[in-house]
């Protein structure tokens, strides 16, 4: 729920939020309660026509099949001077290959 809380706070400040969520319960909460744009699609499809000041990841790093490729896709969608933020609970989940 932290990622949804973060998105809610960002929305309340001034930023436009957009979320990718694969958990159906969290998806429903974000769409129906927080009223934040959200999708269940893959990363590449979600980012095709959007640009962002901030791309925030919560506990997803270890779920990427090819993290370097995913980072490249997301980096292309960052606005000039944009930020990509990662929060992960356990660095032990990150393989030394990356």
MARVEXDREN-593712 format. One record per residue: z, y, x of N, C-alpha, C in turn; residue number from 1; residue in three letters. Coordinates in steps of 0.05 Angstrom, whole numbers. Each point is the difference from the previous one (the first is absolute). Example, Ala and Ser with C-alpha at 12.3 -4.5 7.8 and 13.67 -1.06 7.14 Angstrom:
BEGIN
[[156; -114; 264]; [0; 24; -18]; [0; 24; 18]; 1; 'Ala']
[[-14; 21; -7]; [1; 24; 16]; [14; 22; -15]; 2; 'Ser']
END
This chain:
BEGIN
[[0; -24; 16]; [0; 24; -16]; [0; 25; 17]; 1; 'Unk']
[[7; -2; 26]; [1; 24; 16]; [-27; 14; 1]; 2; 'Unk']
[[-22; -16; 2]; [-27; 12; 2]; [-6; 16; -26]; 3; 'Unk']
[[8; -11; -23]; [-5; 14; -25]; [18; 25; -1]; 4; 'Unk']
[[25; -1; 9]; [17; 23; 1]; [-12; 22; 18]; 5; 'Unk']
[[-10; -9; 23]; [-12; 19; 19]; [-24; 14; -14]; 6; 'Unk']
[[-17; -16; -14]; [-23; 11; -13]; [8; 19; -23]; 7; 'Unk']
[[22; -6; -14]; [10; 17; -21]; [9; 27; 12]; 8; 'Unk']
[[14; 0; 22]; [10; 24; 13]; [-24; 17; 10]; 9; 'Unk']
[[-19; -13; 12]; [-24; 14; 10]; [-15; 13; -23]; 10; 'Unk']
[[-2; -14; -22]; [-14; 10; -24]; [15; 25; -10]; 11; 'Unk']
[[27; -1; 0]; [16; 22; -10]; [-2; 25; 18]; 12; 'Unk']
[[-5; -4; 26]; [-2; 22; 18]; [-26; 15; -5]; 13; 'Unk']
[[-21; -9; 11]; [-26; 13; -5]; [-23; -19; 6]; 14; 'Unk']
[[5; -23; 11]; [-21; -17; 8]; [-11; -17; -23]; 15; 'Unk']
[[-26; -6; 2]; [-12; -18; -19]; [4; -29; 11]; 16; 'Unk']
[[11; -17; -16]; [6; -28; 9]; [-21; -20; -11]; 17; 'Unk']
[[-3; -21; 16]; [-17; -22; -8]; [12; -25; 13]; 18; 'Unk']
[[4; -21; -15]; [14; -24; 10]; [-18; -25; -4]; 19; 'Unk']
[[2; -18; 20]; [-11; -27; -2]; [24; -18; -2]; 20; 'Unk']
[[1; -16; -21]; [23; -18; -4]; [-10; -26; -12]; 21; 'Unk']
[[8; -22; 13]; [-8; -27; -10]; [21; -14; -17]; 22; 'Unk']
[[24; 10; 1]; [21; -12; -16]; [-3; 10; -29]; 23; 'Unk']
[[-5; -17; -19]; [-5; 9; -28]; [23; 15; -13]; 24; 'Unk']
[[24; -7; 7]; [23; 14; -12]; [2; 29; 11]; 25; 'Unk']
[[-3; 3; 26]; [0; 27; 12]; [-24; 16; -9]; 26; 'Unk']
[[-23; -14; -2]; [-24; 14; -9]; [4; 12; -28]; 27; 'Unk']
[[11; -16; -18]; [5; 10; -27]; [20; 23; 0]; 28; 'Unk']
[[21; -1; 16]; [20; 21; 1]; [-13; 26; 10]; 29; 'Unk']
[[-15; -1; 21]; [-13; 24; 12]; [-19; 12; -20]; 30; 'Unk']
[[-17; -17; -12]; [-20; 11; -19]; [13; 10; -26]; 31; 'Unk']
[[18; -15; -11]; [10; 7; -27]; [24; 18; 0]; 32; 'Unk']
[[17; -1; 20]; [24; 16; 1]; [-3; 25; 17]; 33; 'Unk']
[[-10; -4; 25]; [-3; 22; 18]; [-26; 16; -5]; 34; 'Unk']
[[-19; -13; -13]; [-25; 13; -7]; [-15; 9; 25]; 35; 'Unk']
[[-1; -17; 20]; [-13; 5; 25]; [-25; -17; 2]; 36; 'Unk']
[[-23; 11; 8]; [-24; -16; 3]; [5; -24; 18]; 37; 'Unk']
[[-9; -23; -8]; [6; -25; 15]; [-23; -20; -4]; 38; 'Unk']
[[-4; -17; 20]; [-21; -20; -2]; [11; -26; 12]; 39; 'Unk']
[[-13; -22; -8]; [7; -27; 10]; [-22; -10; 19]; 40; 'Unk']
[[-19; 17; 7]; [-23; -9; 15]; [7; -2; 30]; 41; 'Unk']
[[-20; -10; 15]; [5; -2; 29]; [-2; 28; 14]; 42; 'Unk']
[[8; 2; 24]; [2; 25; 14]; [-27; 14; 2]; 43; 'Unk']
[[-21; -14; 9]; [-26; 12; 3]; [-11; 12; -26]; 44; 'Unk']
[[3; -14; -21]; [-10; 10; -26]; [16; 24; -10]; 45; 'Unk']
[[26; 0; 5]; [17; 21; -9]; [-6; 27; 14]; 46; 'Unk']
[[-9; -2; 25]; [-3; 24; 16]; [-28; 10; 2]; 47; 'Unk']
[[-19; -10; -15]; [-28; 7; 4]; [-6; 29; -4]; 48; 'Unk']
[[12; 13; -20]; [-7; 28; -6]; [23; 19; 1]; 49; 'Unk']
[[22; -8; 11]; [24; 17; 0]; [7; 8; 29]; 50; 'Unk']
[[12; 23; 3]; [12; 8; 26]; [28; 8; -5]; 51; 'Unk']
[[17; -2; 21]; [29; 4; -3]; [12; 16; 23]; 52; 'Unk']
[[21; 14; -7]; [16; 14; 20]; [20; -20; 13]; 53; 'Unk']
[[10; -18; -17]; [20; -20; 9]; [-8; -27; -11]; 54; 'Unk']
[[0; -20; 17]; [-2; -28; -9]; [26; -13; 8]; 55; 'Unk']
[[15; -9; -19]; [26; -11; 4]; [0; -30; -6]; 56; 'Unk']
[[11; -16; 18]; [2; -29; -4]; [29; -9; 0]; 57; 'Unk']
[[7; -15; -20]; [27; -10; -1]; [-1; -31; -1]; 58; 'Unk']
[[10; -12; 21]; [3; -29; 2]; [-27; -15; -5]; 59; 'Unk']
[[-22; 11; 11]; [-26; -13; -4]; [-12; -9; 27]; 60; 'Unk']
[[9; 11; 21]; [-13; -5; 26]; [-4; -30; 6]; 61; 'Unk']
[[20; -16; -5]; [-2; -29; 6]; [-18; -15; -20]; 62; 'Unk']
[[-9; 13; -21]; [-17; -13; -20]; [-30; 4; 6]; 63; 'Unk']
[[-7; 18; 18]; [-28; 5; 6]; [-11; -24; 15]; 64; 'Unk']
[[-23; -10; -8]; [-13; -22; 15]; [-10; 11; 27]; 65; 'Unk']
[[-13; 23; -1]; [-10; 13; 25]; [10; 29; 0]; 66; 'Unk']
[[24; 4; 10]; [12; 27; -1]; [-17; 22; 13]; 67; 'Unk']
[[-12; -6; 23]; [-16; 20; 14]; [-24; 9; -17]; 68; 'Unk']
[[-13; -19; -13]; [-22; 8; -18]; [10; 17; -23]; 69; 'Unk']
[[23; -8; -12]; [11; 15; -22]; [7; 28; 9]; 70; 'Unk']
[[12; 3; 24]; [7; 27; 10]; [-25; 17; 4]; 71; 'Unk']
[[-22; -12; 9]; [-25; 15; 4]; [-10; 10; -27]; 72; 'Unk']
[[1; -17; -20]; [-9; 8; -27]; [17; 23; -10]; 73; 'Unk']
[[26; -2; 2]; [18; 21; -9]; [-3; 26; 16]; 74; 'Unk']
[[-3; -3; 26]; [-2; 23; 18]; [-24; 17; -8]; 75; 'Unk']
[[-22; -12; -8]; [-24; 14; -8]; [5; 17; -25]; 76; 'Unk']
[[20; -8; -16]; [5; 14; -25]; [21; 22; 3]; 77; 'Unk']
[[12; 3; 24]; [20; 21; 4]; [-14; 27; 3]; 78; 'Unk']
[[11; 21; -12]; [-9; 27; 4]; [7; 8; 28]; 79; 'Unk']
[[-13; 21; 10]; [6; 11; 26]; [30; 6; 2]; 80; 'Unk']
[[13; -9; 21]; [29; 3; 4]; [16; -17; -19]; 81; 'Unk']
[[-12; -20; -13]; [14; -17; -18]; [19; -19; 14]; 82; 'Unk']
[[18; -12; -15]; [21; -18; 12]; [-3; -27; -12]; 83; 'Unk']
[[3; -21; 16]; [2; -27; -9]; [29; -10; 7]; 84; 'Unk']
[[15; -7; -20]; [28; -6; 4]; [5; -30; -7]; 85; 'Unk']
[[14; -14; 17]; [6; -28; -4]; [30; -4; -1]; 86; 'Unk']
[[9; -15; -20]; [28; -8; -1]; [0; -30; -3]; 87; 'Unk']
[[14; -13; 19]; [1; -29; -1]; [29; -8; 6]; 88; 'Unk']
[[9; -21; -13]; [28; -8; 3]; [5; -15; 26]; 89; 'Unk']
[[-20; -12; 12]; [5; -17; 23]; [-23; 0; 19]; 90; 'Unk']
[[3; 13; 23]; [-21; 0; 20]; [-7; -27; 10]; 91; 'Unk']
[[17; -20; -4]; [-5; -27; 8]; [-24; -12; -16]; 92; 'Unk']
[[-7; 13; -22]; [-23; -10; -16]; [-26; 9; 12]; 93; 'Unk']
[[0; 19; 18]; [-25; 10; 12]; [-7; -16; 24]; 94; 'Unk']
[[-23; -12; 0]; [-8; -17; 23]; [-8; 18; 24]; 95; 'Unk']
[[6; -10; 24]; [-7; 16; 24]; [-30; 4; 4]; 96; 'Unk']
[[-16; -15; -14]; [-29; 3; 2]; [-8; 28; -10]; 97; 'Unk']
[[15; 12; -18]; [-6; 26; -10]; [15; 22; 14]; 98; 'Unk']
END
